Amino acid sequence: PGYCRNVMCDTPRFMGGRAKRPSYAELAAIVVELRAEVVQLKARIVELEEKLAAKNPTQRLDESYSVKADEKRRQQEEEQKSGKPRPHGSHGDQQASERRGRKPSHEKIDKANVHELVLPEGFSRSQCTPSIDRPVWRIRDGKAILVVYEIYRGPNGEQGSIDGVKPLTEFGLEIHVAVAFLVSIVGLSMDKVCSLLKFFWQLELSKSQADTLLNQLSRHWTNEFESLCQLLAVSAVVHTDETSWSQNSVWAFLSEKSRVLIFGCRKDASTLAQILPKDSFDGIVVSDDAAVYQGFSLSQKCWAHLLRKAIRFTLLEPNNKEYDSFLKGLLSVYRKACKASIDQRLKNAGRTVRVAELVDELSELCVGRCGNANGVRKWNSETEHEFDNLVHEVSRLMCNEELFTFVLHPEVESTNNEAERSLRSAALDRKTGRTTKTLRGAQRRTILVSVLESLKLHLAEFTLTSVQAEVESWWKTGESLFSRLAKNCGLDPPTESRLNTLIPLPKPA
């Protein structure tokens, strides 16, 4: 055919002079040669892939890729093939002695000085057979020791469990909790946490191991976070606040039942509806005057925000009598409201009358200072415009019955300072660049901080020992403290993950 003739004429054997049409025997010989060459190339590819897989990825990154380094590696490979011994202290011996990665279990078992038996419940050692030896780092008497648990199986395959140790981990629960507390609550870096554990417990822990411990603990506590979100929806009073974050925002929800801090969520109505649906939430929301919080049946707006704004105007213009009189009048109303809130002699009817008196006094303070809706009032400066907005804000909140809810309900606070304080560490992390850089890291931090802060709310003493004992009881009974509280409130177990809706991870490409 023409195609074969044109191709074959370009080969060396057919160059020079007039092209001669090859015979079928010559074509068959060329095909055999090409097939043999393909087989050799495939074998070479397999050989190179095996060499590449045999090396540690971390070691490959540490190697130099200069021409001299490449020649040196080839020379070492040739020496290995030829069987010539290399001098002591060569590059290969150094790599072998400094091998990285996970150590084999038999090396850990040889270094352990404590061995403990783990038998199935109700069986003696004579009735069981050895199953596996499992080395685990534990904290005993303020020091890290490597304990080898000799696990035995019963006659029918029964296997005992190690208290405080989850499957597929070589660290005890107390180490998981300590790392989570130092990183998520205290806000220390991984480097500092590893240094602290080595200083106090003599525990050698790498950054990658600390990161793995946090990942494991957050996965174990995923259901507990869902229960905490359920408890918020049936709470009597919820304090909430938000601030910007490296990934979207961080939002705090604090109630008498749970503490939930959501890192990396969006600051919008859909996020708030996942936690506090306005059509079904019957509690009181304590917040600032952000638009997203409007629409709840009962609300208490933060008086501290209003007073700080009024104080600002007196600092900007100390000689302005209007600003000074408004601040003094606002402070007078607030102090009277605080006295009425803590007055135990007042009953419901008395509190209603007292709120009416406070509303009248506040109305007199605002009358005459508000420009009308048509904007007839002229502002001589931007400060006057902002002051007029403050007066309108106070009047609007008063008409919406969102200023004196704490007088009618003494269990409610007049400010949102508790929620603001809960976000103080997050704000400092944002300023110093210590925030999580990925949404998956934000999910992990959300779970760990929420569970630990909620445990602090319910435990009589918030210590490592008490947290460890509480969490171990969850694993033994199969029910956590928060899921038990949700069940007592008549709530069904969560059927879907709210966390993935609050902090949606990017879809893989």
Residue pairs with C-beta under 8 A, 6 or more apart in sequence:
4 22
4 27
5 19
5 21
8 14
8 19
8 22
8 27
9 15
9 19
11 30
14 20
14 22
52 60
56 99
56 100
56 101
58 100
58 101
59 95
59 100
63 69
63 73
72 91
76 86
76 90
76 91
76 92
79 86
86 92
86 93
105 133
105 134
105 135
108 135
108 146
108 148
108 170
109 133
109 135
109 148
111 146
112 135
112 145
112 146
112 147
112 148
113 145
113 146
114 140
114 145
114 146
114 147
114 148
115 147
115 148
115 149
115 150
116 147
116 148
116 149
116 150
117 125
117 149
117 150
117 152
118 149
118 150
118 151
118 152
118 160
118 161
118 162
119 125
119 128
119 152
119 160
120 128
120 152
120 153
120 154
120 158
120 159
120 160
121 158
121 160
123 152
123 154
123 155
123 158
125 152
127 154
127 155
128 152
128 153
128 154
128 155
129 152
129 153
130 150
130 151
130 152
130 153
131 151
131 152
131 153
131 159
132 151
133 148
133 149
133 150
133 151
134 148
134 149
134 151
134 162
134 170
135 146
135 147
135 148
135 149
135 170
136 146
136 147
136 148
136 149
136 162
136 165
136 169
136 170
136 171
136 172
137 144
137 145
137 146
137 147
137 170
137 171
137 172
137 175
137 203
138 144
138 145
138 147
138 164
138 172
138 174
138 175
139 145
139 172
139 174
139 175
139 201
139 203
140 147
142 200
142 201
143 201
143 202
144 175
144 197
144 201
144 202
144 203
149 162
149 165
151 159
151 160
151 162
152 159
152 160
153 159
163 472
164 172
164 173
164 174
164 468
164 472
165 172
165 173
166 173
166 216
166 220
166 475
169 176
169 213
169 216
171 209
171 213
173 468
173 471
173 472
174 464
174 468
175 197
175 203
175 205
175 213
176 213
176 216
176 217
177 217
177 464
177 467
177 468
177 471
178 197
178 464
179 193
179 197
179 205
179 210
179 213
179 214
180 213
180 214
180 217
180 448
180 452
181 452
181 464
181 467
182 188
182 192
182 193
182 196
183 189
183 190
183 193
183 210
183 214
183 448
184 214
184 445
184 448
184 449
184 452
185 425
185 449
185 452
185 453
187 425
187 428
187 429
187 434
188 196
189 434
190 207
190 210
190 211
191 207
193 205
193 210
194 205
194 206
194 207
194 210
197 203
197 205
198 204
198 205
214 444
214 448
215 444
217 448
218 443
218 444
218 447
218 448
221 447
221 448
221 451
222 447
222 497
222 499
223 480
223 483
223 494
224 447
224 451
224 474
224 480
224 482
224 483
225 260
225 446
225 447
225 450
225 451
225 499
226 494
226 497
226 498
226 499
227 480
227 482
227 483
227 485
227 486
227 494
228 258
228 259
228 260
228 450
228 451
228 454
228 482
229 258
229 260
229 274
229 275
229 494
229 498
230 486
230 489
230 491
230 494
231 255
231 257
231 258
231 482
231 485
231 486
231 489
231 491
232 238
232 253
232 255
232 257
232 258
232 260
232 275
232 276
233 275
233 276
233 277
233 280
233 281
234 257
234 283
234 489
234 491
235 255
235 256
235 257
235 258
235 283
236 255
236 256
236 283
236 284
236 411
237 255
237 256
237 283
237 284
237 286
237 409
237 411
237 412
238 253
238 254
238 255
238 276
238 281
238 283
238 284
238 285
238 286
239 252
239 253
239 254
239 255
239 286
239 287
239 413
239 416
239 418
239 419
240 251
240 252
240 253
240 254
240 276
240 285
240 286
240 287
240 293
240 416
240 419
241 251
241 252
241 287
241 288
241 416
241 419
241 420
241 422
241 423
242 249
242 250
242 251
242 252
242 267
242 290
242 423
243 249
243 250
243 423
243 426
243 427
243 430
244 250
244 430
245 263
245 264
245 426
245 430
245 435
245 442
246 430
246 435
246 436
246 437
247 263
247 264
247 435
247 436
247 437
247 438
247 439
247 442
248 264
248 265
248 266
248 267
249 264
249 265
249 266
249 267
250 261
250 262
250 263
250 264
250 265
250 423
250 426
251 261
251 262
251 265
251 267
251 271
252 259
252 260
252 261
252 262
252 419
252 422
252 423
253 259
253 260
253 261
253 262
253 275
253 276
253 419
254 260
254 418
254 419
254 422
255 283
257 457
257 485
258 450
258 454
258 457
258 482
259 422
259 450
259 453
259 454
259 456
259 457
260 275
260 450
260 454
261 422
261 423
261 426
261 446
261 449
261 450
261 453
262 271
262 275
262 446
262 450
262 502
262 503
263 426
263 436
263 442
263 443
263 445
263 446
263 449
263 503
264 436
264 439
264 442
264 443
264 446
264 503
265 271
265 502
265 503
267 292
268 292
269 292
271 502
272 292
272 293
274 498
274 501
274 502
275 502
276 285
276 296
278 295
278 296
278 297
281 296
281 297
282 297
282 298
283 298
284 298
284 299
284 300
284 405
284 409
284 412
285 293
285 296
285 298
285 299
285 300
286 299
286 300
286 302
286 412
286 413
286 415
286 416
286 419
287 293
287 299
287 300
287 301
287 302
287 416
287 419
288 301
288 302
288 305
288 416
289 301
289 302
289 305
289 393
289 397
293 299
298 405
299 400
299 402
299 405
300 402
300 403
300 405
300 406
300 412
300 413
300 414
301 397
301 402
301 403
302 414
302 415
302 416
302 417
303 334
303 403
303 414
303 415
304 415
304 416
304 417
305 416
306 330
306 390
306 393
306 394
306 397
307 327
307 330
307 331
307 334
309 390
310 323
310 326
310 327
310 330
310 390
311 327
313 320
313 323
313 326
313 327
313 383
313 386
313 387
313 390
314 320
314 323
314 324
314 327
316 323
316 383
317 323
317 383
318 324
322 369
322 387
323 387
326 365
326 369
326 387
326 391
329 361
329 365
330 362
330 365
330 394
332 361
333 358
333 361
333 362
333 365
334 414
336 358
336 361
337 358
337 403
337 404
337 406
337 407
337 414
338 414
340 346
340 351
340 354
340 355
340 358
340 407
341 406
341 407
341 410
341 414
342 410
346 354
348 408
351 407
351 408
352 408
354 407
355 404
355 407
355 408
358 404
358 407
359 398
359 404
362 394
362 398
362 403
363 395
363 398
366 391
366 394
366 395
366 398
369 388
369 391
370 388
370 391
370 392
370 395
371 377
371 388
377 388
379 385
379 388
394 403
397 403
405 412
406 412
406 413
406 414
422 453
426 435
428 434
429 435
436 442
436 444
436 445
439 503
439 504
439 505
439 506
440 505
442 503
443 499
443 503
443 505
446 499
446 502
446 503
447 499
451 482
452 467
454 482
455 462
455 467
455 470
455 481
456 462
458 481
459 466
459 467
459 470
460 466
470 481
474 480
474 481
483 493
486 493
